[in-house]
Amino acid sequence: MIRASGASSRRKAERDLLPYQLLMGVTAGGIGGIVTVLGELRDELGFSGTGIGIMVASSFVAAFVSQVTLARLADAGRARLMATVGIVLSAAAMGSMVFAESLALWVLSRATLGFAGGLILPGVRRAASVHDPARVGENLGRMVVAETTGFIFGPVLTALLVWAGGIRAPFAVFAVAMLLFLPVALRLPPDRGLLDEVRRATAFDLIKLRRLQGALIMVGGYFMIIGAWEAVLPVMFADRGAGAVMTGLAFTMVAVPILIVGRRAGRLADRVGPVRVTMAGLVVVSFMTMTYGVLPGVIPVTAAMVAVGFGDGYGFTAAHAVVSRAVPEHRQAAALGLMGAAEVAGAAVAALPAAWMYENLGSELTWLIVGSTVLVLVLAGWLRIRGTVPASGPDAPAPCV
């Protein structure tokens, strides 16, 4: 009977969270798809590598700003409005890319798209975190799977559209797709959690919580690997004779394990504690990253990336639950917005130094330094968490009456 009740509860969660998963997937797909055409944009429009870098950075900066300053509004019950505005802005940004010629307009469009993503994601993650306090990890794992699915299929669809209709076709299709999802945003299920009734300017007051500090250090450290991947791996693969297809396949192979273990990782985090699962997963990621420079060719590195993908699937999924449980229920979106900001900041901080190290120090030292740095930060985050107690979730202390 208990098992049947648990299965029924999971099916209900799947139905309730499906609109949020769809929204997460299409948002991630649109953002991830643009990466596929950056090289073609450079060649067709005559942009410099620096110009492409500024374009990408503008999206990161805008996403950082929106998540730090506006994620808190989802805690006040504005998630539906934020998702609606985010979709409209995304569609407008994609639509402008169909006609954009100047670098300035491309930078503005990418920044708008990043800002829009920063509006959508915290509210979606909050909905999953407050849906069932006993299954925070599992439900946030559903969001991770949806986001990963978008990042996998967005670039694939973009490549097909470029082949069929030219470099501008993906932006037109994604703009229309975003608008088609407006009814989903307008009909998002109501927020089930406690709402934040205090008017706040930012979410920075949460930084004083030691447990959240540790979680953000872990997440920011992990995303340094993501920044290094984007800056170094495509160049390293090209230097080793791999073409765009092989490079794209390698990145896809990293994401597939996350799809396989995402929800299972969330359940494990709920059962044994998200901090343990996060530590185990990210330590594996750190050590495997150190092997990239010493492994020969491309295929062995891709195999190591698959192992990293399994570590990601457990460590990064559980990290969502660590962040969620570090703050009270009515501050979930604010904390998850800070998590998104830490992701962007970690990737941005690592990308340029990693590219410089690869060019000047070689692959062995580059990946040894990147992996070691991430390992140190993961351990530093764990030390900040050690000795603290969750602020929400089933293992949080009961409130004093």
Helices and strands as residue ranges (DSSP letters): H 2-35, H 38-45, H 49-70, H 72-73, I 74-78, H 79-99, H 103-131, G 133-135, H 136-165, H 169-180, H 182-186, G 204-208, H 210-239, H 244-272, H 274-289, H 299-325, G 329-331, H 332-361, H 363-385
